[in-house]
Amino acid sequence: MTDQHSPRLRRPGRLWVQLLRIGRAAGRTTPGTRLRLWALMTASAAIALTALAMVTTSATFDGRTQRDTVRGPLLAGDAHEATALWKEAIDSFGASPHSIIYVEPLATDTPPPPGLSRWPRPGEVFLSPELAEAAKDNNSLERYGRYAGTIDKQGLRSPSERIAYARPAHPPANPTAASWQYITGFGQLFPMNQDIYPHTKAETVGVIAVLMAVPGLALLVVATRVGSATRDRRSHLVNALGASWAHRAVMNVGEAFTPAAVGTLLALIPAAVLLATDVRLPFTGYIVNADDLRHAWPQLIAALVASLVLTLLLVVVLHRVQRTKTATRPSTSSSHVPKWRLVLCGIGVLAIACSQYAPKGPDVVVFLAGTVLMWATLPSAVAMLSVANGKRIAASGYRKGNPGRLIAGRWTAAHPGVLVRLSVVFIIGIGLISHLQVWNSRLGDSAAAAKQLTQRVGDTLLTVSSSNLTPRATEHLARTLPDRTHLLATTAHPEGDHPHIDLAGACHDLKALRLPCPTTAKPITTQDPRLKELAAPYQGNLTVQAVDGALPTGRARQSLIVAADEPGHRAEIEKAAYAVLPGINVETPGESWVIGAQEKNRLNYWLYLFGGTGLGLLLVTGLISAAAEFVRIRRGLAPLSVLTGNTRIFRTIATWYLTVPLLIATCIATFITNWHSLFFVISLREGKFSWPVLATAATGFSLAAVTIGLLAAHSARRAAPSWRPEAD
């Protein structure tokens, strides 16, 4: 009896297959199918691309740590155990710093550093490929010695790293005094060539989550609800026939699986490129090592599968059918906005406001969590306000006999989900633009000020400093400097009520700079811009003294300067200095400040990469959401031309139903962004907020709101003449 009357119990698999086929067939016949197909495909590709970015980040950091460990020096307990000498120094080409690793093997059978096929010979240097290119551009390929080749990428943190392995022309006479370290080999994690502004894997993944994942999820939500009215009616029908939540879920999966799978597969194209070859990321110049991603291919496949599952899960969740407690008529999740979203929005606002009172460290976590929560739920709060406003618009239209306002107000009150999907682009877009500006201000202003400092002097004044300078080395440097350059010694006195800096040199060098030659230190006033910049940190106080013989060096706060009569000699000066003393520091006044500011400023490039991608996803979200609404308005408003006898009603409805709510969302987003940016500055403890940027963003989105309303009215007006009654 059971086998005859309950075939579902005998062959349940056929039911699921049939439900999948029904969903797939429905996806081909639903109004707006082509738009939803492309929307889901784009959204799933965006989610998969975000997953690919996170896996690439994780694999890259793991690979960097592994290579840092392999090449780190193993420090010897004493000199008798050592097999080599090792020393690190910092130099730069322009505002891009790099490390110079000086090495000196002490035993013939000692393996060379990772990335080198052999030890450098005396006076030779190996450069990383990126550093070699920079050295060629600066005419400084042999700054540290004879160029012997490039370092293999197995010995580099990343293919874009700038590092050199150099061997002095002569072994150090006293390694300990010259700050050399005795090592027994390589193979431990050692902090070398660290970025001035280091970042961890968790921080980078967090930035991707905020700037890419949130806009990607917004796009997925909008794509999932494109053409939702027809699918909601189908869900009502199968629900009335006794279908369970699982049955409806299988149908929805069958409808969305093909575009979601195609979108996920599209992410395999950039993944294949990253697996096949090293890729230089746009804006940043960073080169991703393909070997790192090859080692993480299982995680890559798992992440892409997880992104597909997430897409389908969201499709199912956003098409659930609900029943109210007081009515038997089914309703969908798009017919109202859950009040718990308003509660979550309030919690996010409180978290932002209270983050300034949290301890340093957790305060940033609290602020970011509140930010994500607030921006994710604020569109729903705005939609609730629009619903209340829609009811007032409908009542006003009824009193005044204005059918356009009556219909627009009732549509606004009946379809808050539409307002959520449209306003999410406006709200998150304005917030993202303003916060990128705040972050950019904390990094860009100092870099610009530092660059102005170096532009005032150029390379006509260079400081030469080292704790190992000796009179003999100074004399050697003076003999090897190019013509029309002058070597002087400086001694800084920054303390006291009268800070000053002493300048000492041979009389012929002082005269070349139009300075007097007093035998004792004498305060002077100079109009030479190079010397004025040198004395600027000491309130402009400069003293001069002529010396006969060796320049004073070796004591604290003493260094050398090289003044050139004309620019263009920096490469020759640096080559001469490094030949005299390995690890010597040669830079223009304030160059270290410029390098530090520029390193911080490089973070802007990563913001351009991730933030620009997020803004692009938001733009696509807005276009899809607006296009979907155009399709619905065209079908819904076209019959009104027959009932009213004119097409002006389309503009009235589009204005009150689309433009006005979006303008309200823009105003609220502008106010909230202004408030939130103040806490953002407090959280960062630097940076500044720009009203012009916020005003420009608000103006742009306001114009977009007006444009959407006009295009929707135009779309309905064009569809009106071809409208015919249907038996639906």
Secondary structure, DSSP 8 states (H G I E B T S, - for coil): -HHHH-HHHH-HHHHHHHHHHHHHHHHHHSTTHHHHHHHHHHHHHHHHHHHHHHHHHHHHHHHHHHHHHHHSEEE-SSTTT-SEEEEEEEEEETTEEEEEEEEEESSTT----TT-SS---TTEEEE-HHHHHHHHHTT-TTSSSEEEEE--GGGSSSTT--EEEE--SS--SSTTTTT-EEEEEE-S----S--SS---HHHHHHHHIIIIIHHHHHHHHHHHTTTHHHHHHHHHHHHHTT--HHHHHHHHHHHHHHHHHHHHHHTHHHHHHHHHS-EE-TTT--EE-HHHHHHTHHHHHHHHHHHHHHHHHHHHHTT-EEE-SS-SSEEEGGGS--HHHHHHHHHHHHHHHHGGGS-TTHHHHHHHHHHHHHHHHHHHHHHHHHHHHHHHHHHHHHHHT-HHHHHHHHHHHH-HHHHHHHHHHHHHHHHHHHHHHHHHHHHHHHHHHHHHHHHHHTTSEEEEE-TT--HHHHHHHHHHS-TTEEEEEEEEE--SSS-EEEEEE-HHHHHHTT----SS-EEE----HHHHHHHGGGTT-EEEEE-SSS---SSTTEEEEEEESSSS-HHHHHHHHHHHSTT-EEE-TTHHHHHHHHHHHTHHHHHHHHHHHHHHHHHHHHHHHHHHHHHHHHHHHTTHHHHHS-SHHHHHHHIIIIIHHHHHHHHHHHHHHHHHHHHHHHHHTS----HHHHHHHHHHHHHHHHHHHHHHHHHHHHHGGG------
